[in-house]
Amino acid sequence: MDLQRPRGTQDILPAETPIWHRVEAAAHRVAQSYGYREIRTPVFEHVEVFRRGVGDATDIVEKEMYEFEDRGGRRLVLRPESTAAVARALQQTSLLAEPPVRLYYIQSHFRYERPQSGRLRQHTQFGVEAWGVLGPIADAEVIALAESLLTELGLKRLVVRLNSIGCTDCRPRYREALVSYLSDHREELCGDCQRRLERNPLRVLDCKVPGCQAVVAGGPKPLDYLCEACETHLSGVEAALEALGITYERDGSLVRGLDYYSRTVFEIGYEKLGAQSTVCGGGRYDGLMEALGGKPQPAVGFGLGLERLILTLEAEGLLPPGESPVDVYVAYLGEPLGPEAMRIAHMLREAGQRVEMEALGRSLKAQLRRAQKLLAPFVVILGPQELERGVVVVRNMKTSAQAEVPIEQLAEAFHNQTA
């Protein structure tokens, strides 16, 4: 059998993991600078967490979940998104006893969909969520957090698209107008949207089929049906963004693909990517906790796919240059010197150095080639004569300069070199 990795997944190889480390470190740093704390939820959950939280009529629940039955007959699903999972976790803890609760996550999601560039069946998402916060300042803060991360990574020409899809008071009027309009254009809609028209017409707004997009473009917009409270909330978000110097544009056609959203929705795009410019999206989901059987809790947040972000950074030449996985390469001449070379490597590791030691008994020339390939800054060379005198030769691989250093002073020498 020719075993291949499953379609829509990827192997992240050692040459690529430093890129992930850099992006993930930036995400941790920026989220924590805003007072957010990390949460990690199970890879699998009971299927009802997402049926009730995300919505039965969404593409995720209808088509994309990896759903299975365990040996106890329970219906479980690999985590397709994290917001509903976080809401479930909050219901089982006392965290919400003292709001606000600011959380972030970096974890894998699983969706059975057609793999595309930067959009895989297993993908990693960075997301933040502020729970127990009702006002527009919180919406602006999560947008600012997302823009801070993208800017720190080097993306400068960002576009914030902003919309409001209303609340439980004003959305029924918009829904009624939308259904009336879409019913008149039913035959122009795709099969999925014809079904959505019966079950959840707002999902038609998120369809990517060109014919459906053309129909939606001529229809009613949520902004035209907002109640006074929703209009005031949106104006408050805009005022806060302006105070932060964040440019934005209202986009009356913008919606999000999950049922739990209300009021504010937004996307952040990178202008130079063109039609597929979106790198981040989110909004407010004040009704999610109640949909999962808990007490109502206002909340706002966003999600950002790391695979797509890394592809964007690569396209813009913003990835860091290759770096060595080691600080020191320990080379030695002859098998009898192996134990002492191992002691030297162990001593350097205990002193905080990243060390690779020769393992194949190659010639010194071959060992130096290996160190050069690894981009190791320094090579420690141990030969019979050096061992007899209790020293090693330390070679600077950039300058080719060499110096003898007593073995017992080696750790201190490297500490002084890197201090």
N, C-alpha and C positions, 0 to 999 in steps of 0.2 A: 504494500500500500504506500502510495506517495503522500506522506503527511504534510499538509500545508497549514499555515495559520488560517483561522476562520475568516471568511470574507467580511470586510468592514472592520478588521482589527489591524494593529500594527505592532511590530517589535521596535522598541526604542533602544537603540544600540549604544554601547559605551561612548562613542564619539558624539552622540546626540544628547545624552543625559545632562551634560553641563549646561546646555541651553535651557532644559526644563528646570534645572536647579535655579538658574538665574531668574527665570520668569516666576517660578513658585516663591522664591525668596522675596522678590519684589511685591508679590501679592500679599504674602504674610506681613511684610513691613508696612505697606500702605494701609491695609485693613486695621492693623494694630495701632497705627498712628491716629486713626479715627475712633479708637476705643472699642473695636470689635474683637470678639474672642472666638477661637476656632471650635467648631462642632464637627463630629464625625458620626454618621448614621450607618446602619447595617446595609450591606450590599443587597440584601433581599428583604422585602416587606410583604405583609399581607396585601393581597390585590385590592382590597377595599380602600386602602389608604389613597390610592390613585384614582379608583373609580369615583369615589366621593369627592376627593380633593381636586383632581385635575378636570374631571368631567367625562361622562360616558360618551359624549358625542365628539370628543376631540380625536385627532388622528393618533395621538399617543395611545389612548385607551383602545380605540377601535382597531388599530392596525399594527402598532409598533412595540407593544410590550412583550418581553420575554416572560411568558406566564407558564407556570408548571404546578403540578401537585406533588407534595412531598409524601414520604412514606406514612405520615399520619393522616393523609387525606386533606391537608390544608392547602388552599390555593395561594400560592406565593408568586412574586414577580421580582425579577432583577430591577433594581432601582432605575427608573427611566428619567427621573429628575429629583431634585433635592428639597424643594420648598415644601411640598406636602409631607415629605419624610421628616423635615425639621419640625413642622407643625405637630405631627404625631408625637415626636420626641418631647416637645414642650408640654404637651398634655399630660405626660407621664412624669413630669418633674415639677419642682417648685420655682423654677427660674422666673416664671411670669408673675410671681407674687410681688415682685418689686420692679415694675417696668421703668424705663425702657430696657429691653434686652437686645443687644447688638451682637449678631453672630455672623461668622463667615465659614466657608467650607472650600476645600479643594478635593474633589472626589470624582470617581468614575460614574458615568451614566450609560445605560444600555438601551438601545432602540433598534428595532428591526425595520430599517428603512434603506433606501437605495444609497450606497456609499458614494460620497462626493469628496472633492478636495476639501480637506479641513472639516469634514462632517462624516464621522465614522459610526459604526454600530456600537462600538465601545469608545466613548470619548470622555475627556476630562474637563470638568467645569469648575471655575472659580466663581463663587457667588457670595453675596452679602445680604443679610436680612435684618431689618430693624423692627422689632415687635413692641407693641404697646405705644406706638407713636402715631398721632392722628394728623398733625398739622402739615402744611406744605413745606416747612423748613426741612423736615425729615426726607421728603422726596428729593429736594435739591441736594441734600447732603449725600445721598447714595449716588446721584449723578456725578457730583463733584468727586467722590471717591473713585468711581470708575474712570473719570477723565484723568485724575491724578496718576493712577496706575499706568494708563496708556501713554500719558505724556512722559512719565519717568522712563518708560521703555523706549522712548524716542519718537513716538507717533505724534506729530504736531498738527496736521491739518485734519482736525476732528470735526464732525458735524453732529450736533445733538438734535434729534427729531422728537418732538413732544406732541402729545395729544391727551385728551380726556375721553373716556368711553362712558362717563356718567356713573350714576349710583342706582340703588334699588328704587329711588323715587322718580328719577327722570328717564332711566333706561327703558321702561315699558313703552313710553311714547315713541321713542326712537325705534324700538323693536317693531312696533305696529307699523310705522312708516316704512321700515326696511322690508318687512314681509310683504306689504302691499306692492312695493316697487319690484321686488325680486319675483313675485308671483306673475307679474306682467311680462317678465323676461325669463321665465322658467326654462323654456326650450333652448335658450342660449347658454344655460349653465351646464357644467359637467355633471356626470352621474352622481358623484359624491356630493356636490353642492345641492343637487335636487333633493337628496336625502337630508342634508343639513337644513334645508329650508323648512322641513317638517319638524326636525328635532331641536336644532339649535342654529337659527339663522345667522347669528353673529359670527359663526365660524366661516360663513361664506366670505366674509371680509378678508380672511387670512389665506384664502386659496391662491395658489401660485400659477394656476392654469391661465394662460393669456386671455382666453375668451371670458372667463369669470372676472378677471381683473378689469377688463373693458366694461363689463356690465356694472361692476361695483363703482367704477370711476364716475359713472353718471348718476349714481344713486344718492340718497340722503346721507349726511355725515353726522356722526355723534355730536360734534361741536354745536350743531344747529339746534340741538334738543336739550342742552344742559340746563339743569335747574340753577337757581341763583347760588346755592351753596357750592355746587361743582364748579361753576364759573369763577367764583371767588377763590376756590382752592387752586384752580389752574393759574389764575392771575398771581396768587401768592407764590407758586412754584417759579413762575417766570420772574417775579421781582427778586426772589432769592438768587436765582441764577445770574441775573443782571448784577446784583451786588457782588457776586463772586467773579464777575468778568467772564462768565461762560456764555458764549454765543449759542443760540438755539434757533430753531424754526418750528412753527406750528405745522403739523402734518395731519390734516383731518382724516386721512385714509389709514393712518397707522393703528393697528390693533396688535394684540398678542395672541398666540395660539392656544392659550389655556383658559379654562372657564373661570378660574378664581380671580382674574384681574378686575379691578374697578377703579374708576376715576383715572389717575395718572397712568399713562403708559409712555415708554420712551425707548428709543434706540440710539446708539452712538455708532456712527459710521466713519470710516477712514476714506476721505474724499478721493484719493488716488486709486482706490479699488474699483471705482465705477459702479455698475449695477449691483454687484454682490459686495457692497461696501460694509455691511453691518458686522461689527465685531462684538457688540454687547447689547443686551436688551433687558428691560425689566419694567417695573411699575408697582402699583399699589394693589394689595389683595386683602381688603378689610373683612371679606366674608369667608375666608378660607377656614379659619379655626372653627367657626360655627358649622360649616359644611362637614367637618370631621367630628361633629358631636360635642365640641367644646364651647366655652363661653366666648362671645364675640371679642375679637382682639384686632385692632388696626395693625397693619404691617405694610412694609414697602421694601423692595430689594431689586437685585438684578442677577443675571447669570452671564458668564463670559467663557466661551469655549477656548481652551488653551491650544488645541491643535490649530484652529483657524488663526489665532493670534500669532503663533510661532511662524506659520506660513506667511503671514503679513510682514512680520519682522524680517523674515528671510528675503522676501521680495524687495524690501526697502533697504537691504544691506545693513540691518541694524542688529544682526546677531553678533555675539562676541567672537573674537578670533579664537582659533583652537588653543587649548591650554593643556599643559601636561597633567596627567593623573598622578604624577609623583614629584616629589621635591628632590629626591636623591636616588640614584641607581648604584647599588653595591655590586662591584665586579671583583672577581677573585680568580686566581690562576692555579688551577689544579684542585682535584677533589679533596685532598687532605686539608685544605684551607677552608672547606665548607663550614665546619662548626664555628670557627672564629668569625667568618663572614656573617653567619647567622646571628651570632652574639652582637656584632656591630650593628646589623640591621635592627635588631630588637632594641638596642640601646637608643638608636636614633628615633625609632617609633615612640618609645616612652618619652622622648624629649619633644614630641609633637610633630615630627617630620613624617611625610608620606614616602614610604620606601618600597622600591621593588628590588629584589635580589636575584642574581643570576640563578637559573634553575636547570640549564641544559648542559653545563660544562663546556661552553664554547670558548673559542680563542678570545683574547683581549680585543682584537679588532672587531670581531663579531659582536662582542658585548657592547662596545662603544657605539656600533651601528644601532643596536637595540635601544640604547639610551637616547641616541639622537632621534630615533623614530618616535620615542615617547615624549620628546621635547623636554627631557629631564634637565634642569638647570645645572645640576652637579653630579659627578660620578666619583664615588669613593673606590679606589683601587687597592686591593690587598694582594701582595705577592709574597713569596717565601722570604725574600730579603727584608721586606717591610715588616713582616710578622716577627722576624728575629730581632729587629730593633724596636718593636712596639709602636710602629707608626703605620699610617696609610697615606696614600697619595690622593689628594682632593683636586679634581680637575673641574674648572669652570667651563662648561660646554659652549658658552657664548664667546669667550675670549681665548679659549684653549690654554689659559694660564693654569699652572699646577703648583701645588705646595704640599710639603709633608706636614702632617699634623699628628701628634701623639694620640693613640687610640683612645686613651682615657680622657682626653680633652676634646674629643671630636664633637660630642653633643653640645658642649659649651660654645665651640667654634661656630656651629651652625645656628645656635641661638643668637649669637652676636651678629651673624651675617644677616639674619631675617628680622632682628629687633628694630 
